[in-house]
């Protein structure tokens, strides 16, 4: 009898705990798109969603469809970035090409990466001053590429900078004039804008690089985690269980969780992180 009562108590506690977490966040706006590969938010709250075929869909923060773009050559998009003020950047490892679009999803520039000594681009990201950071897996170099002049400005051999790393780099992002490298099964590496090592920080390795102020965001064990990459402090906030395997991105107005099939948009002002 005691075991039965203990089991019932555990079930009731778990149910109440889950309900409390969902009450904290409220009901999200849902967007259903199959085979989602990447999601990015711009500074106006618009979402840019890429699927496995390379199509891009633009939605408002209220979940309203705005626009879409379909490339002439289809291929998975490994990086989409809309956080820069003017342009949207995409990179496809399969096609070995990048594309820059305006806010209306009109292509401005697109080019093959395999040129000027870059042989196998494994990851790429848009940086300041027309720079694209490109990791060349063929020689383990991090390249500063000026897409307007179509020229490599600098080549940094990462096997010299990160001698004890296997250099299985999965993602690059520039943020606050720092360059972040996500490396499989390793810490996140932080470089300066000349690709010199600053430090490494522990972060959830299965989460994509996502930032808010001085924090690296991740989702783990039913919590949204803020890891300050300046002082190393961590804050955690409980999230509903159904969001635990999702990626996260954040803007001034929205908290967005997503997986390959669904996007959930929560108003930031009504969430537990409203004051952050």
N, C-alpha and C positions, 0 to 999 in steps of 0.2 A: 504493500500500500504506500509505504514511504517513497519507494522508487517511482511509482506512478505519479504521486504528487510532485516529486522533484522534477520528473519529466514534463509534467504539465506546466509547472512554474517556469522551467527553462524555455518551453515553447512560447508561453505568454510573454515572457521578458523579451525574447528574440523578436516576436511579432510587434510588441510595443516599441522596441528600439528601432526597428526598420520603419515603422509608421512615423516615428518622431523625426527620423532622418529625412523622409520624403516630405513631411510637413515643413521642415526648415527650408527646403528648396522649392516647394510648390510644384505646379504642373507646368512642364516645359512645352514649347512649341516643337513639333516634330516634323522633320523633312525626311522622306524616304527616297533614297537613290541607291540603286544597286551598284556594287563593285566600286565603292568609294576608295580612292587611294590617298588623297591629300585634301586638307581644308586649311584655309587661311582667312583671317579677318583684316579688313582695312581700317583706317582710323575714322571712318564714318559709320562703322558698324556693319558694312556689307560683307557677306560671306562669299568666298570663291571656292568652289568645290570641284575637284578633278576626279574623274573616274579612271578605271584601268585602261580604257581605250584612248585617253588623252583629251576627252571632251571636258570643257569647263562650264560650270553653271554658276550664275550669280544670283544670290538671294538677299533680301533685306533682313534686318534683325527681327522683323516680325514674321519671317518665314515666307514672304511673298517672292515669287519668281520674278526676276528682273531681266536677265539676258543669258545668252549662252554662246559658246564658241566651239566649233568642231574643226580640227586641223585636217589638212589635205592628206597627211600621212599620220596614221594612228599609231600610238605607242604609249605605254604607261608613263605617266608623269611622276617622277620621284621627288620633285620639290616644286611647290607653288608658294609664292610669297607676295602678299598684297599689302604688307604693313608699311612699305615705303610710300612716300607722299604722293608720287605721281604715277608710277608704273607697277605692273604686275609681271613677275618673273616666273618662268617655268623651266624645268630641266628634265630631260628624259635620258636615262642611261642607256636604254635599249636603242634609241635612235641616235645617241651621241650628239644631241643638239640642244640649244637653249632658245627660248622665245621671250620677247618682251612685248607686252600689250599695254594699251592705255586703259583707262577706267571703264571704257565702253566695250572692252574686249576686242578692240581693233589691233591687229598685229603692227608693231612698230619696227621690230628688228627680230630676225631669226637667223641662226647660223649653225653650221656644223662645228663641233668642238675639236675634232681631230685635225689639227693644223698647228703650225708654229711650234712644233716640238711637243704638243700634247697628244698622247697616243691612246689612252684609255681613261676617260673621265668616269670616276666612280661616284663622285658627289660634287655638287656645285651650288652656289648661292650668290645672290646679288648683294653688293656692298656699296659703300659711299663712293662718290666721284667716278661713276661709270665703271667701277671695278666689278668683275665677277671672280669670286674665289673658286678655283677648280682643283680638286684632288685628282692627280694623275696616278692611277694604280700601277702603271707600267714602270715608273721610276720612283714611286713613293714621294712625289713632290707636291707641295701646295703652291699653286700658281695664282698670281695676280694678273688677270686678263682684262685689258681695256677693250670693251666691246665696240666702242665707237671708232677707235683706231685699229681694231682687229689685231691687237698686239699683246704679247706676254710681257709684262713690265718687270716681274720678279718671279724667281723660282726658288722655293725653299725646300731642301731635302728633309722631309720629316723623319726619315730613319736616323738622321743625325740629331735632330731635336728631341725625338722620343725614342731613344735607343732601345728601351725595354718593351716597346709596344709591338703587337703583331700588325698594327696599322690597318685593321679591317674597318675602315672609316665608312660609316653609314649615312652621316648627315653633317652638313656645315651650316652655320648661321653667323652672320655678323650682327652684333647688338651692342649699343653704347660704345662703339669704336673698339670692340673686342671681337675676336673670332673664336667661336665655340665648335669643337669637334666631338661628335658622338661616335665612339669607337665600340664595336661589338665586345661585350663582356668586360669592358674596362670603364674607368672613371671618365667623366666628361673633361676634356682638355680645354683650357682657356689660353689663347695666344693674344698678343697685342696686334695692332694693325700692320705690323711688319713681319708677322708670323714668328715672333719670338715667344718662347714658353713663359707664361706667368705662373700658372698653377693648375692643379687637377682637383676636381670636386666629385664627391660621391653622389650619384643620381640614379634614379630608376632606369635601368638600361633598356627596357622594352618600350619606353615612352619617347615620342619625338620631342625635339627641342622646342620649348615653348616658354615665353617670358612674360613677366609682369613686374614692372619697376626693376628692382634689383634681384628679382627672384627667378629661379628656374622652376617650372611647374611640372608636376607628375601626378599620376593616379596610381595608388597602391593600397591594398588591404582596406578597401572601402573608405579611403581618405584622399582628399585633394591636398597635395603637399606643396608648400612654398619653401624652396631652399635658397636662402640668400647667398649669392655667389661672391659677395664682398666680405661678409663676416662669418659665413658658415651657419648662421642660425636657421632653424627650421620651424615652420608653423604648419599644423595639420588641421583639416576640417572634415568632419564626417560627410559622406555623400550616400545617396541611395544605393543599395546593393546592385541594382541593374546597370549602374554606371561603372562598375569596378574594372571592367576590361576595356574601357574606352580611352581614347586620347582626349586632350583638353587644349583649348585655346581661349584667350580672354581679351576683352576690350574694355573701354570705359563703361559701356552699357550692357554688355552681354558676356555670359559664361557659356561656352559651347563645348559639349562633349560629343564625340563621334566614334563610330566603328565602321566597318565596311558596308553597312546597310542603312544606318539611321544617324541623323543629326538631331541633337536635343539642344534647344536654345533656352537659357534661363536669363531673365532680367537680373543684372548684377545688383541693382538697388534692392531687390527683394530676397537676396541670397545671404548666406552666413558670412560672405566675404565683401559685403557692401561697403565697409569702411576701409578696405585695403586699397 
